[in-house]
Amino acid sequence: MAGRFELLSEQGLRLDGRRPHELRHIKCKMGVFEQPDGSAYMEQGNTKVLAAVYGPHQAKGKKTETNDVIINCQYSQATFSTSERKNRPRGDRKSQEFKMYLQQALSAAIKSELYPRSQIDVYVEVLQADGANYAVSLNAATLALIDAGICLNEFVVACTASLSKSNIPLTDISNIEEVSGGPKLTVAALPTAEKIAFLEMSERFHIDHLETVIETAMAGCREIRDILEAAVKEHLIHIGSAADWGRVC
């Protein structure tokens, strides 16, 4: 912990000017591609992600031996997404970990009993990485699944949290905070059910602070869920207007 920098100013502002519990600005759009069954684009601060969903379709080969739905996730970062040159943007260890984390969280949200012996393919690409890459990827994937008409138990969303040197919890960690500060916690949750689908810590938190940091991330998840719900409603209104649903009796 000796290398930690204080993430809050004397005025209580973070390195990017936000308050401790303030999310970065979120911008999202559904239906950005025509070819996939569902797609979404999401910006959270300077982290930018595209997600595409194909399916459900019939599973092939040995995958048909199980009655469960197969959720095939692929995670990659564009070679230009960071200042660090990546030789293997799809096959590196971190990308493989994020792939498994996406599968774990999405499996908790999808109504798997509706898709026996089926496969759903989820492709996520980070166009610009500026912190909370997994969290933003999962949020984009959730919107893409909804755009594809996949039935979910509820929204599954993710948010990060950290702790300042003065032990004040921080919501939605940017890249500069990740590299400058203390441990980071990532929570993927089903906020309405108040269930955690996935949790990861970059370092261990003191037991006295862990519950507070988890609740900070959960509060961020609830706020992000509300933003995603509003985006889905806006998308449906746009589709309905284009299709002239108002004339349907």
LINKAUR-V960720 format. One record per backbone hydrogen bond with DSSP energy under -1.0 kcal/mol. CO is the residue of the C=O (numbers start at 0). NH is the residue of the N-H. If there is no record, write none. Layout:
BEGIN
co->(CO;CO)
nh->(NH;NH)
END
This chain:
BEGIN
co->(0;8;12;13;17;18;19;24;26;28;37;38;39;40;41;42;43;46;47;47;48;49;50;51;52;52;53;56;59;60;61;62;69;71;73;75;77;80;87;88;91;92;93;94;95;96;97;98;99;100;101;102;105;108;109;110;111;114;116;117;118;119;120;121;122;123;124;125;127;129;131;132;133;134;135;136;137;138;139;140;141;142;143;144;145;150;156;158;159;160;161;163;167;169;173;174;175;176;179;183;184;185;186;187;187;188;189;189;194;197;199;205;205;208;209;210;211;212;213;214;215;216;217;218;219;220;221;222;223;224;225;226;227;228;229;230;231;232;233;234;235;236;237;238;239;243;244)
nh->(3;11;8;16;13;21;170;44;42;40;52;30;50;28;48;26;46;43;126;127;41;124;39;122;36;37;120;118;62;63;64;65;119;121;123;125;80;128;91;76;95;96;97;98;99;100;101;102;103;104;105;106;109;152;111;113;114;117;58;69;56;71;53;73;51;75;49;77;47;174;135;136;137;138;139;140;141;142;143;144;145;146;147;149;148;110;188;186;171;184;169;166;163;161;177;178;179;180;4;201;160;199;158;196;197;156;193;194;189;187;185;208;209;212;213;214;215;216;217;218;219;220;221;222;223;224;225;226;227;228;229;230;231;232;233;234;235;236;237;238;239;240;241;242;244;246;247)
END
